[in-house]
Amino acid sequence: MRKKYESAPGRFFPALLIASMVATIIEIDMSVPSFPDIARSLGVTDSAVQLTITLNFLGYCLGALVYGPLSDRFGRRSVMLVGNSIMLVGAIGCAVAPSIEFLLASRFVQGVGASTSVVLVFVMISDLYKGEAAIPLYGLTNAAMSILMTIAPPLGGVVNQTIGWRGNYAVVAGITTVSLLLMALFLPETRKEVVPVSAGKVVADYRKLVTSGAFVATSLVPSLLFAAYMVFIASSSFVYTGTFGLSVTAFAVNLLVVVASFAVTSLFAARLIPVLGGPERTVQYSIATAVLGVVLFLLFGDGPVVTTAAIALFCVGFAVCYPVVFGRSLEVFPELGGAASSLTMSSRALMVTLLTGLSGSLFTGSPVVPAAVMTATVLVVAPLALFGGRLLTARAKVPEPSSS
């Protein structure tokens, strides 16, 4: 039996979505500056502390797989509230952890909850806005995510110096509390109809998605582009301060240029798309720009100026096409929006883990390794992105099989 919800988003809806993502985006990067102090405080090795990220990502991957289907059954709003409450429990546990075992368990719980907003924010946008109408909001959320990722490490460093390592987790808990209150008061329900969901239906939905060439192709594009971006971010401090010999301040300036190129372009992506000739032309031009950027990094990235310029070029291409290519992945099976977003975000976290792990394991100090991983990834992305629109068009022409 279907149940209907009726709710208007309101003019503060975009701001509310961004507020719901703040704690989720900063919770990992903010904790990194505290790692040495955590190791000393709890009397453990550095590698043990690094497991806080591993278990956080594991929780994130597992949580991302279930929130979409649950939101199809119970509605977006209720699942957002429950998931972010789980994140709050994990954050509080981290802040009061008496041992490394308690901290690791809390980080896992925090990861399970942290995936809620990242999965459902984009689903809620797709619930209310279709096609090109969703592009401005996708661009806005991407810009906000990039900015938050940039400010999180220095903010974590300041909090760590003034309050201590527990302060970083306490700040995340405080932000989560505020966002939960805002969501409880103002977040509308965007899912107009919910249907009963069983384990069998969830499995069937995921099988339908992973066996669809159109969905696999369109969902891989934004995930692989993001993973390529994170390969650079993960190695950037070693490349700039170690290989290039820059000071921490100079490194921060170069990283700011890179992140700003993505954030600013994301803000104006909706306006650039019609200027470039529409979504399909935009994808063509932007993917070519991204490819050019990573190739320049691979061939000439032996200094900070060229490296920063090349990665900024990649980020511009990535940011312009991202709203289009991500929107495509949710348009293949619009009735499975929750499951589609869950699968995309879960696989994205896995790809980031695998590609950054590959680059890190091969890294010897030379920027050639991250450049090569990025180039190979973007070259895989290019044909998928360029033919993604055609796959959607071809699928739209094929009638759905009768269920009778």
C-alpha positions as MATLAB code, in Angstrom:
seq = 'MRKKYESAPGRFFPALLIASMVATIIEIDMSVPSFPDIARSLGVTDSAVQLTITLNFLGYCLGALVYGPLSDRFGRRSVMLVGNSIMLVGAIGCAVAPSIEFLLASRFVQGVGASTSVVLVFVMISDLYKGEAAIPLYGLTNAAMSILMTIAPPLGGVVNQTIGWRGNYAVVAGITTVSLLLMALFLPETRKEVVPVSAGKVVADYRKLVTSGAFVATSLVPSLLFAAYMVFIASSSFVYTGTFGLSVTAFAVNLLVVVASFAVTSLFAARLIPVLGGPERTVQYSIATAVLGVVLFLLFGDGPVVTTAAIALFCVGFAVCYPVVFGRSLEVFPELGGAASSLTMSSRALMVTLLTGLSGSLFTGSPVVPAAVMTATVLVVAPLALFGGRLLTARAKVPEPSSS';
ca = [
       0.000    0.000    0.000;
       1.318    3.418   -0.926;
       1.312    6.303    1.496;
       1.399    9.897    0.267;
       3.203   12.842    1.775;
       2.620   16.445    0.833;
       5.123   19.100    1.882;
       6.527   22.275    0.380;
      10.299   22.802    0.451;
      10.356   26.513    1.346;
      12.872   29.129    0.259;
      15.390   28.131    2.956;
      15.444   24.530    1.744;
      18.921   24.761    0.067;
      20.439   26.350    3.186;
      18.901   23.622    5.341;
      20.355   20.896    3.123;
      23.823   22.437    3.379;
      23.479   22.789    7.161;
      22.639   19.092    7.382;
      25.928   18.229    5.635;
      28.355   20.389    7.637;
      29.223   17.864   10.355;
      29.291   15.015    7.847;
      31.823   16.759    5.612;
      34.207   17.997    8.316;
      34.173   15.031   10.700;
      37.127   13.206    9.102;
      39.399   16.083    8.044;
      38.891   17.911   11.327;
      40.179   14.957   13.336;
      43.405   14.411   11.362;
      45.469   17.183   13.069;
      44.701   15.514   16.416;
      46.184   12.114   15.539;
      49.563   12.562   17.304;
      47.830   13.811   20.472;
      45.318   10.936   20.370;
      48.185    8.424   20.152;
      49.990   10.006   23.126;
      46.821   10.396   25.197;
      45.609    6.837   24.733;
      49.093    5.291   24.670;
      48.762    3.644   21.248;
      50.674    3.584   17.971;
      50.085    5.950   15.047;
      48.788    3.062   12.931;
      46.155    2.286   15.563;
      44.911    5.878   15.410;
      44.789    5.738   11.607;
      42.255    2.923   11.966;
      39.779    5.595   13.060;
      39.537    6.635    9.402;
      39.357    3.050    8.130;
      36.493    2.110   10.449;
      34.749    5.419    9.791;
      34.777    4.708    6.053;
      33.591    1.142    6.662;
      30.630    2.458    8.622;
      30.012    5.058    5.918;
      29.916    2.424    3.149;
      27.545    0.166    5.080;
      25.270    2.996    6.170;
      25.066    4.446    2.679;
      23.684    1.154    1.368;
      20.642    1.168    3.648;
      19.538    4.795    4.043;
      18.273    5.169    0.490;
      15.959    2.124    0.561;
      14.829    2.991    4.095;
      13.937    6.511    2.944;
      11.883    5.038    0.093;
       9.893    3.138    2.724;
       9.706    5.592    5.640;
      10.279    8.943    3.932;
      13.377   11.157    3.645;
      12.738   13.318    6.700;
      12.438   10.553    9.294;
      15.511    8.712    8.029;
      17.532   11.960    8.003;
      16.631   12.500   11.651;
      17.426    8.935   12.714;
      20.691    8.752   10.752;
      21.991   12.058   12.061;
      21.031   11.004   15.587;
      23.262    7.949   15.113;
      26.062   10.266   14.024;
      25.556   12.366   17.156;
      25.850    9.273   19.375;
      29.097    8.346   17.622;
      30.515   11.868   17.940;
      29.754   12.021   21.663;
      31.331    8.589   22.088;
      34.498    9.831   20.370;
      34.664   12.907   22.608;
      34.514   10.860   25.823;
      36.370    7.727   24.643;
      38.480    6.273   27.492;
      40.381    3.851   25.243;
      41.346    3.284   21.616;
      38.842    0.417   21.386;
      36.001    2.702   22.493;
      37.182    5.395   20.075;
      37.316    2.978   17.139;
      33.824    1.660   17.897;
      32.518    5.225   18.157;
      34.149    6.201   14.866;
      32.410    3.265   13.183;
      29.054    4.365   14.591;
      29.779    7.948   13.537;
      30.522    6.756    9.988;
      27.252    4.823    9.836;
      25.391    8.018   10.671;
      27.571   10.368    8.617;
      26.492    8.824    5.325;
      22.846    9.809    5.885;
      22.980   13.418    4.751;
      25.366   12.812    1.851;
      23.043   10.137    0.458;
      19.688   11.781    1.110;
      20.459   15.427    0.334;
      20.913   14.600   -3.339;
      17.874   12.315   -3.320;
      15.741   15.096   -1.827;
      16.935   17.464   -4.537;
      15.994   14.919   -7.203;
      12.576   14.451   -5.542;
      11.729   18.113   -6.085;
      13.714   19.159   -9.154;
      14.066   17.233  -12.390;
      16.650   17.483  -15.163;
      18.256   20.886  -15.618;
      16.214   22.378  -12.765;
      18.307   20.375  -10.272;
      21.661   21.564  -11.630;
      21.909   24.815   -9.577;
      21.338   22.928   -6.320;
      23.829   20.198   -7.237;
      26.384   22.912   -7.988;
      25.647   24.756   -4.748;
      26.006   21.640   -2.594;
      29.254   20.657   -4.345;
      30.698   24.122   -3.744;
      29.682   23.976   -0.085;
      31.228   20.518    0.332;
      34.494   21.689   -1.207;
      34.678   24.764    1.027;
      33.920   22.722    4.147;
      36.612   20.182    3.236;
      39.079   23.055    2.904;
      38.415   24.714    6.246;
      38.135   21.481    8.245;
      41.893   20.711    8.702;
      42.951   24.201    9.880;
      39.859   24.398   12.078;
      40.766   21.023   13.572;
      44.299   22.259   14.211;
      43.063   25.359   16.050;
      40.595   23.388   18.155;
      43.240   20.770   18.944;
      45.664   23.436   20.173;
      43.100   25.304   22.259;
      40.866   22.543   23.639;
      42.597   19.258   22.858;
      41.824   16.306   20.620;
      38.502   15.585   22.313;
      37.435   19.108   21.395;
      37.343   18.253   17.693;
      34.827   15.485   18.258;
      32.888   17.695   20.659;
      32.650   20.436   18.010;
      31.298   17.891   15.505;
      28.790   16.728   18.127;
      27.705   20.328   18.722;
      27.255   21.048   15.013;
      25.318   17.803   14.594;
      23.031   18.790   17.480;
      22.279   22.173   15.901;
      21.622   20.666   12.454;
      19.368   18.008   14.007;
      17.333   20.708   15.711;
      17.009   22.660   12.467;
      15.942   19.543   10.571;
      13.408   18.587   13.237;
      11.861   22.040   13.039;
      12.047   22.892    9.351;
      13.002   19.948    7.098;
      10.061   19.022    4.833;
       9.227   15.576    3.552;
      10.104   15.455   -0.159;
       9.104   11.877   -0.924;
       5.519   12.161   -2.179;
       4.878    8.434   -2.059;
       6.421    5.674    0.015;
       5.998    1.971   -0.612;
       6.577   -1.071    1.614;
      10.194   -2.224    1.450;
      11.393   -5.721    2.330;
      14.870   -7.227    2.271;
      13.899   -9.043   -0.910;
      12.813   -5.819   -2.583;
      16.031   -4.046   -1.564;
      18.097   -6.856   -3.068;
      15.948   -6.793   -6.212;
      16.335   -3.012   -6.507;
      20.105   -3.212   -6.189;
      20.209   -6.058   -8.694;
      18.205   -3.938  -11.106;
      20.680   -1.081  -10.697;
      23.917   -3.051  -10.993;
      22.681   -4.975  -14.034;
      21.709   -1.781  -15.842;
      24.467   -0.620  -18.173;
      23.004    2.883  -18.222;
      23.046    3.191  -14.423;
      26.508    1.689  -13.966;
      27.971    3.973  -16.626;
      26.307    7.153  -15.381;
      26.969    6.499  -11.674;
      30.635    5.659  -12.224;
      31.378    9.028  -13.822;
      30.854   11.348  -10.809;
      32.251    8.743   -8.404;
      35.488    8.232  -10.344;
      35.960   11.959  -10.899;
      35.602   12.560   -7.170;
      37.993    9.690   -6.399;
      40.576   11.194   -8.789;
      40.230   14.533   -6.997;
      40.748   12.834   -3.619;
      43.896   11.091   -4.910;
      45.427   14.525   -5.359;
      44.130   15.831   -2.008;
      45.499   12.788   -0.145;
      49.006   13.206   -1.593;
      49.112   17.005   -1.815;
      50.832   17.735    1.505;
      53.632   15.256    0.750;
      54.096   16.558   -2.791;
      54.137   20.270   -1.964;
      56.036   20.261    1.340;
      58.210   17.194    0.772;
      58.979   17.030   -2.940;
      58.614   20.709   -3.838;
      60.007   21.949   -0.517;
      57.301   24.530    0.159;
      56.436   25.817    3.604;
      53.155   24.819    5.185;
      51.811   28.306    4.487;
      52.804   28.168    0.813;
      51.241   24.718    0.537;
      48.017   26.057    2.054;
      47.915   28.844   -0.549;
      48.323   26.381   -3.421;
      45.673   24.076   -1.970;
      43.342   27.047   -1.580;
      43.732   27.815   -5.300;
      42.862   24.222   -6.185;
      39.831   24.008   -3.914;
      38.632   27.492   -4.917;
      38.768   26.511   -8.581;
      36.317   23.713   -7.821;
      34.123   25.634   -5.383;
      33.753   28.827   -7.430;
      33.124   26.932  -10.663;
      30.489   24.794   -8.911;
      28.648   27.935   -7.844;
      28.396   29.136  -11.439;
      27.946   25.756  -13.150;
      24.222   26.297  -13.740;
      24.929   29.575  -15.563;
      27.799   28.126  -17.581;
      25.829   25.177  -18.969;
      23.551   27.192  -21.292;
      26.521   29.349  -22.341;
      28.408   26.212  -23.381;
      25.478   24.957  -25.463;
      23.475   22.785  -23.087;
      24.185   19.711  -20.950;
      25.644   17.474  -23.661;
      28.040   20.100  -25.020;
      28.985   21.012  -21.468;
      29.971   17.424  -20.687;
      32.091   17.258  -23.837;
      33.967   20.489  -23.125;
      34.379   19.866  -19.407;
      35.623   16.288  -19.753;
      38.150   17.476  -22.341;
      39.264   20.137  -19.843;
      39.607   17.569  -17.052;
      41.627   15.231  -19.278;
      43.899   18.104  -20.314;
      44.457   19.018  -16.679;
      45.547   15.549  -15.507;
      47.722   14.989  -18.599;
      49.513   18.291  -17.956;
      50.006   17.229  -14.337;
      51.464   13.892  -15.460;
      53.807   15.349  -18.098;
      54.875   18.655  -16.557;
      53.931   18.534  -12.860;
      57.469   18.793  -11.475;
      56.912   22.099   -9.690;
      54.228   23.833   -7.625;
      53.100   26.389  -10.222;
      52.445   23.918  -13.047;
      50.963   21.345  -10.671;
      48.523   23.816   -9.140;
      47.546   25.206  -12.557;
      47.022   21.704  -14.000;
      44.920   20.483  -11.062;
      42.898   23.711  -11.064;
      42.140   23.058  -14.739;
      41.005   19.530  -13.882;
      38.809   20.914  -11.081;
      37.141   23.411  -13.410;
      36.224   20.626  -15.829;
      35.077   18.363  -13.003;
      32.947   21.067  -11.372;
      31.179   22.152  -14.554;
      30.095   18.676  -15.601;
      29.395   17.233  -12.146;
      25.782   18.463  -11.799;
      24.953   17.014  -15.212;
      26.622   13.632  -14.823;
      25.416   13.122  -11.253;
      21.871   14.037  -12.249;
      21.992   11.431  -14.997;
      22.635    8.640  -12.483;
      19.418    9.491  -10.622;
      17.384    9.778  -13.817;
      17.951    6.186  -14.995;
      15.483    4.779  -12.447;
      13.771    7.779  -10.835;
      11.472    5.463   -8.887;
      14.600    4.017   -7.209;
      16.123    7.355   -6.277;
      16.947    6.329   -2.721;
      18.592    3.045   -3.687;
      20.439    4.697   -6.589;
      21.915    7.418   -4.385;
      22.818    4.875   -1.700;
      24.642    2.650   -4.143;
      26.408    5.585   -5.795;
      27.636    7.102   -2.514;
      28.663    3.752   -1.055;
      30.628    2.807   -4.172;
      32.165    6.290   -4.224;
      33.531    5.844   -0.713;
      34.916    2.461   -1.758;
      36.560    3.921   -4.878;
      38.127    6.740   -2.881;
      39.514    4.201   -0.436;
      40.886    1.955   -3.190;
      42.389    4.658   -5.403;
      43.926    6.694   -2.582;
      45.240    3.441   -1.118;
      46.751    2.465   -4.474;
      48.361    5.863   -4.941;
      49.611    5.909   -1.350;
      51.109    2.418   -1.557;
      53.045    3.299   -4.733;
      54.003    6.828   -3.670;
      57.758    7.410   -3.400;
      57.762   11.188   -3.152;
      57.355   11.863   -6.844;
      54.114   13.459   -8.087;
      54.198   11.033  -11.025;
      52.364    8.347   -9.047;
      49.246   10.356   -8.089;
      49.324   11.973  -11.534;
      49.343    8.564  -13.227;
      46.488    7.243  -11.049;
      44.452   10.379  -11.749;
      45.130   10.233  -15.491;
      44.174    6.559  -15.766;
      40.981    7.202  -13.804;
      39.914   10.197  -15.895;
      40.649    8.329  -19.128;
      38.233    5.625  -17.959;
      35.685    8.304  -17.112;
      35.857   10.114  -20.470;
      34.016    7.582  -22.694;
      31.462    6.844  -19.964;
      30.685   10.544  -19.594;
      30.548   11.261  -23.303;
      28.161    8.386  -24.009;
      26.121    8.648  -20.814;
      23.544   10.950  -22.406;
      23.123    8.594  -25.333;
      22.581    5.649  -22.994;
      19.815    7.535  -21.190;
      18.188    8.547  -24.453;
      18.331    4.983  -25.771;
      16.862    3.630  -22.548;
      14.026    6.158  -22.628;
      13.002    4.819  -26.029;
      12.726    1.240  -24.758;
       9.349    0.516  -23.117;
       9.391   -0.952  -19.619;
       8.519   -4.666  -19.553;
       5.047   -5.444  -18.323;
       4.836   -6.665  -14.735;
       1.758   -8.710  -15.461;
];
